[in-house]
Amino acid sequence: MDQFHKMVSTHRIPGVTMDKIVSCFRTEAEGAAPTHITVLCKGRVFKLEVIDPEGEPLTSPELKRQLDNVKEQCDNGPEGPHISTMTAEDRTKWAKIREKMMAMDAVNAHNLAIIEQSMLVLAFDDASPKNHGENLYETLAGSAHNRWFDHISTMVAFKSGLLCANYEHSSAEALVHGYTGYFISSQLQRNGPKWKGSVPDRLVPPPEELVFTIDDEIRAAVVQAEKTFLNQASDIEVICPNFTDYGKKFIRSFKLHPDSYMQTVLQLAYFRIHGKPAPTYETATLRQYYHGRTETVRSCTTEVVNWCKAMVDNTVPVEEQKELMMAAFKKHIQLMEEAKCMLGFDRHLFGLQVLAMGAGIPLPSIFSDPVYTKSGGGGNFVLSTSLGGYTPCPGAAAPMVHHGHGIFYNILPDRITYSVSAWKSCKETSAEEMSASIQQSLRDMRKLLMAS
């Protein structure tokens, strides 16, 4: 996949009318690539080299010394101006402030280029989340002070020792970021907490602080950007429970696909609460194509709705409920296979819409049809869902619509970890209520499978 070229040193540059994506990563055959990361701590910004001139990465003890250096400077000095907060602001406003900063001082332009070209951003955060749910919430909505949302990857290191990452999604899919997270998790488990290797005798340049020249207008813009961020962030709730009754092993024992199983669970969970089906988006990856991105699986089908109706009707025999459930599984698998082969239609319609808007052509009536919107078209899916994989690294995202949920799930051999998000200001939805319904649906489906 071409997207793997964008795992590092990729940045979304704000524009007054349109952003642009710039990637500075190069393979050895293509030429030189950035060898530094950006470190954010207490509103200050540092450049930290992580690969030496010979192309060898720094060892863990060397990296720790460098990061200790940053922490010591920040703990014993004043806070910085929190310029990174601007990346949480409206794109046009941030673009204009960025242009002003570069015009004000050539050093500002140089510093921004260093950040934008860096392999990744590492942010120290004083929050102390204790579990998956708190970790995901703090990373997504806890603070804008130590995040650089424009960068493809901002790794957040919390005071409690937990690590999470905030990913900019426009240049690469969650699949790419998921590989990164799983690799880090696997390496931590494999290597343990203590360094077992040697440390080379070499001179490592100290972290370089990037100091910006700013004025009162920029300071005021940073304050306003934080207010903008907190206004939205304070409205979101994110939870991430573990369902431990069973996992992939049990599902596979019935020769069922775990993802189709979980999508069916989500449909029943929503139907039980609201008494109606939910237009649902599920990500289908086009990774078999070099430049493939994603397609939409519309997993709210006639088959699954018929099954949901049967499950809340006590007069429907168990065998009929089971037959309808199997039909729902089969339909989902069919749609997923079609989507992975580029036989979906949502991305095609989106492409035509963008082309028409760019060319100034009046949009066809389908894009303003209320039925299209109600079905989820135009980014109006009530359930926005994604399989995070079969790894222990969960993820989360905000709902696509105000009355919806964002749901990510990871299916492990003995458990299912999932996140549910909702907007607090919406009286129709509750992350806790949806989570309870998901767990009840998982138990009811197991009971149904085991019924003779």
Number of C-alpha atoms within 10 A of each C-alpha: 13 13 17 14 17 21 22 21 26 25 27 20 18 22 16 12 8 10 13 11 15 16 20 17 21 15 9 9 6 8 8 11 16 17 19 22 23 25 30 27 23 20 20 23 29 24 21 23 23 21 16 15 9 6 10 10 14 18 15 15 14 16 16 12 13 19 19 12 13 24 17 10 14 18 11 8 10 11 12 16 20 21 24 21 25 29 26 22 21 13 18 15 16 22 21 13 18 22 15 15 20 17 12 15 13 13 16 21 17 14 19 17 11 18 24 25 24 28 29 23 29 24 25 21 22 14 18 15 19 12 13 22 20 18 25 24 21 20 25 22 18 18 19 26 25 26 32 30 22 24 28 29 26 25 21 23 19 20 13 14 10 15 20 21 23 22 22 20 15 12 21 20 20 17 18 15 22 17 16 16 21 17 13 14 15 14 11 12 10 9 10 10 8 9 11 9 9 9 12 9 6 9 7 16 11 15 19 14 17 18 14 22 13 15 10 8 9 18 14 10 18 24 15 15 24 19 16 16 20 16 11 11 19 13 13 19 19 27 21 26 17 14 18 13 13 17 19 20 15 16 19 13 8 10 9 15 15 21 22 17 21 20 23 26 23 24 25 27 24 24 19 19 14 11 13 14 22 24 21 24 24 22 22 23 21 17 17 11 13 10 10 16 21 19 24 21 25 21 27 23 19 13 18 26 21 16 24 26 19 19 25 14 11 9 8 12 11 16 13 13 22 18 12 21 25 19 16 26 23 16 18 25 17 12 19 24 14 15 22 22 16 19 15 20 13 18 15 12 15 15 12 13 18 12 13 14 12 9 9 9 10 9 14 11 9 12 15 12 11 11 11 14 16 14 17 21 20 15 14 21 25 23 25 26 26 22 22 22 18 18 18 18 20 24 28 25 20 21 22 19 17 17 19 25 28 24 29 22 27 25 25 18 15 13 18 22 23 25 25 29 27 28 25 16 13 13 9 13 20 20 23 17 13 21 23 13 20 23 20 15 22 24 15 14 20 14 11 16 16 9 10 7
